[in-house]
Amino acid sequence: MIKKFTFTFFSLLLLVSCSFGPLTSKQIIQSEKKSGLSAKEQIPLDFYPRNLTVAAVGDSLTQGVGDSTDRGGYLPYLEELLEKEKSVKDASFYNFGVRGNRSDQLLKKLKTDDVKEKVKNADIVVITIGGNDVMKVVRENFSNLKLKAFTQEKINYEKNLIEVLNAIREVNPNSRVVLIGLYNPFLKWFSEIREISDILENWNDTSQDILAQYPGTYFVGIDDIFQNTQENLLFTDYFHPNDKGYELIAGRVHETLIEEVLKELPFKRETAGNGESAVER
């Protein structure tokens, strides 16, 4: 049976060669390229589960203020969600969130050796920043809040965010950068103060405009999570998320990672580091 198949195969090959002439080296190479491309396109994302290294930088939302477990806010929820994915074998997280950090302070943090080392080896860098920039204006102008004060501070925030992105790109031009947007923590108790929601929406729009200038960056909006619910998602300080709030933030970030980021992230099997979460405060 095998001999008959072999004879038939070579007879057909001879017939094709006689009819169309011998295949040139160029045709063979093109055929191989087409076959390789076709096979690559058909391989699913989870065919080879990947290992991920994630560096999280920013303010108290990254540090996890309000998290009753003191594990790091949204990050442990995000880690659990990622490791349930067939396309992810392991996810190593490094937490460099610092309570109270503004955008200018984050920029300084990114220039420290420890953070630079982790960012250099990170597949993904997740940022939470801007909330304290807004609160700085509120505290300094509490008795006389005016839009002008927020406008001036937003100019500083824009400059700092651009420098933050440049600092990350300088250390690791191949990482994917995810910026988590701002939310209005005063919505439940001061819903009549519409101006604050408008200001935060404007800042979020500005962040997205800046990110649009950088390939490989993504914005995750979370404001609607806190707006469209009757459930209390805030900690007892009525400012930071509680456990449920962090869990919902993690779910939103997870959606963006799975639907967008991982599809565009170059495949890598190894993670940087030993897989333990490092907390730098």
HELIX and SHEET records of a PDB file:
HELIX    1   1 ILE A    2  PHE A   20  1                                  19    
HELIX    2   2 SER A   25  GLN A   42  1                                  18    
HELIX    3   3 SER A   60  GLN A   63  1                                   4    
HELIX    4   4 LEU A   75  GLU A   83  1                                   9    
HELIX    5   5 SER A  103  LEU A  110  1                                   8    
HELIX    6   6 ASP A  113  LYS A  120  1                                   8    
HELIX    7   7 GLY A  131  GLU A  140  1                                  10    
HELIX    8   8 PHE A  142  ASN A  144  5                                   3    
HELIX    9   9 LEU A  147  VAL A  171  1                                  25    
HELIX   10  10 ARG A  194  LEU A  211  1                                  18    
HELIX   11  11 ASP A  223  GLN A  227  1                                   5    
HELIX   12  12 ASP A  243  THR A  256  1                                  14    
HELIX   13  13 LEU A  257  VAL A  261  3                                   5    
HELIX   14  14 LEU A  262  GLU A  264  1                                   3    
SHEET    1   A 6 THR A 217  VAL A 220  0                                        
SHEET    2   A 6 ARG A 176  ILE A 180  1                                        
SHEET    3   A 6 ILE A 124  THR A 128  1                                        
SHEET    4   A 6 ARG A  50  GLY A  58  1                                        
SHEET    5   A 6 VAL A  88  GLY A  97  1                                        
SHEET    6   A 6 ALA A 278  VAL A 279  1                                        
END                                                                             
